Amino acid sequence: MRLVERDQELSSLTDVIRSSARGAGQVALVTGGIGCGKTALLAEIGSVAKKLGFEVRGATGSLVERPIPGAVLGQLLRDVEPALVDRAMAAGTARGADPGRHDGTGTVARLGPDTLDAETGRALQDLCAAVERRARRAPLLLCLDDVQFLDDLSLHWVLLLIRRLSDVPVTLIMTERGLSRPADPRLRAELRRRPEHRPLALRRLTGDGVAAVLVPYLGADLASRLAAECHGVSGGNPLLIRALAEDSRRGAAGTVHATGRLVVGDAFLDAVTGCLHRGWPALLHIAQALAVLHEDHATAQTVARLAGVEDAVLSRGLRALDDAGLISDGRLRHPAAAAAALAGCTGEERARLHRRAAELLYEEGGAGVLGVARHLVAAGTTTAPWAVDQLREAAERHLALSRPAEARLCLEVALRHCRDDDEQLRLKALLAGATWVLDPTMGARHLVELADALRAGRLPDQYAVVLAKYLLWHGRYVEAADAVERIGRRDAGMTDPLAAAEARATRELLSVGYPGLVSAGATGTGPARQVSFGGDPRIRGAVALSDVLRRGPRQDVVDSAEAAMRAMRLGRNTHEWLTCAVSALLFADRTEAAAAWCDHWLDEARGRRVPLWIAEFSSLRAGIALRQGRPREARELAEAALARIPVESWGVCIGGPLANLIQANTDLGDHEAAAEYLEVPLPQGMFDSRFGLYYLHARGQHYLATGQPRAALDDFTNCGALMRAWGLDQPSLVPWRSGAARALLALGENERAHALARQQLDLAGDALTRTRGISLRVLAAAGRPSQRGALLKSATAILERSGDRLQLAGALAELAVAHLRSGRDTEAQALAQRAAHLAGACGAPALAAEFARLLPTRMAPPGTPGRAPAQDLDLLSPAEQRVASLAGEGLSNKQISARLSITVSTVEQHLTRIFRKLGVRTRGELRQNRALAG
């Protein structure tokens, strides 16, 4: 093994043996931490000595062999002086020359008396004389490793030998672990008296030394990059450095090169375990105590009490661990070192350590409730009467800090040990809240029991606020009714402003999510309701959404929503109201602002790693992406939402992510994928929530795109009926009339379609919003051909400003068709080309291909079909051409069905596509089409 940063020590020891070779005996004591290279240095100097003609002999002290008289002597000399060694060992055993015993606490009883009995003394003197005679034939190097574990008889012989070295060519080099020397001071005292003694202390390696050790394993470049990190983990201990190098090279080199990070693996774990088990048991106990208290700022007294050692033993142990590079500032350097310290513990032993740690920290009071609870959770069981209170308080702290997973663990342990029925109910209510944001299905386990307890008066009314949200989420409207009523009573009757604000904020939140079941607060009944009610930003956020849904977009609502968000931080008591505020911006047609705010909260949610928050903001962001004309991005976000929280855990809110996925896949032309999401079972009560509206509208759009106008019309009209019944009939929320109008056009009911389109435009108002642009598009489709061009020009200008690229692409294509019909081919080609490019950029290849059919082949984007100049008929498939021709002749759908031997439904599907492709709205207009007329 190549030694690193040991040149000075090796040079000193080389001088020692050279002096000894000249006839002057020498002795050296090398000290250093466990694993710092003392044994390797002995081996290297032994090689040097052999080259200089020395006979080299060695032995190693061992804690296991320490009680055996002469154990080290036997290793060192039995093969050359067997009779003398056996005689000395027999005398020592007979006379009890080894009364010193390790007592298991890190201390050692005193050695025997300074003066040995005559027989043992003569045997040891004779052995020294034999060594001297041997050395005069050839210089002798005796290497004794780990002399702190010398048995008593061997130690007495070493003391005798040292006194006789002055004129004998014998070199005695010993190693000792720093601060773990025996309590008997005679060896140290003897060495200090000898002028030939050479003390050497091995230091841990520097950063440069670490890099030098790593080079043979990882190469110079990577070694240089990893040296600092490796030094921080190993403390400069050569044994640990090589273990880390081996981990990083063996089976993980690709990871290291790719990430530039050190691998801390099994080799390191084994090396640390070996270090700890090579010392006294007390050293391992201290390391285990440090491992258990790794996350606590425990006092030295706590560590000593947990390890079961005296303060003096703790001090020596900590210094020994520091010498070995295992600790820094009294704490284990790396979690892997803590794992190694506890590797040999059984589950029950670990539990015992954590129970004891919890007790000590609770008694001292300095660690705080979170530290005590962490150990109670790790222990799993406890009989301490204070444990439940500590666990509940810790859970509340964790929830306040947005750490629901930790809160859940505390509450589950508390529930196992709580014997008070009322306290159990409160713990279950807290547990429902903690698990809710991890997975709402987990949070639902205790809902029925808690609802019954609330109704029976066994659970205080303050819990109605959270219970109502959870029960409504899962569609348990009957059980939720009582909780909602209690919220209303608290809202009306409480004088505590904080509690009143909590009740009002919750009621406003529920009223926009479940408008058919929960009415808004008292301030919501009059037309002059103020958005800025109260000082609680949660109330402002929910009221902003409520006002947008009931009265339409207004600037003061937008201002209030943004002010509410600026006043809030993401947390368990704000995340739902933050989604309200973002939604208020979205439904006020402030799409870009909604996107920016939603991105901000989604980033925060990801940083907090709270699954439900990530899922909800991802789903909301998907809906925003759809309104920006980004269906591919919307699909990815909605899929991520369902990956974070499974379908069955969304409750009635599943309508949101499912609607996004159905609409996104429909926009992308992937109708099979959209149809698969339509097969997902829907929870009971979903259509009593706002999320049911999104689902109905998205499903209607899918039906419309796949030639099912009657089914589409049913969904759109059902959506509209709910919106009118709930007082939320705003097209910025769901433009159901435009969808219904297009379905009616496909069914040939042009007057009804025009009436709905006009109603939607009136409701959209005069502001140049996305909703108005959509309304103008559908009005153009349902209106007279002579007005179509002007309406679509206005629509394209507004939609371009709104940022919805997909709606803009559709409007441009429709305007291109209008120009083609009026013979303005040049303008039509420019518009169609832009529409095709926009649709392609949106990730909607089916639409891009459809729009490209309006172009001559030479102008079509690569990979999309074009058309021959002025041949509108080429826009249609052969089957569609036959249906279009018969419809233009005035035949009814039933007559066309009979003539072509196809179903009425198939006729309707063909007509939907024909009207869209040719930009016509009636069968009469088909007769006027130039291509069909020809």
PyMOL commands that set and color helices and strands:
alter all, ss='L'
color gray80, all
select helices_A, chain A and resi 7-21+38-51+71-77+82-95+118-137+147-149+152-163+186-193+207-218+220-234+238-249+253-259+266-277+281-292+300-307+311-323+335-341+347-364+368-379+387-400+404-417+421-436+440-443+447-456+461-473+477-493+497-513+522-524+537-551+555-566+575-587+591-608+611-627+631-644+647-649+651-667+671-678+686-688+690-705+709-726+736-746+750-764+770-782+785-802+805-821+825-841+845-852+857-859+872-875+878-888+893-900+904-918+923-928+930-933
alter helices_A, ss='H'
color red, helices_A
select strands_A, chain A and resi 26-32+55-60+140-145+170-177+197-201+327-328+331-332
alter strands_A, ss='S'
color yellow, strands_A
deselect
rebuild
show_as cartoon
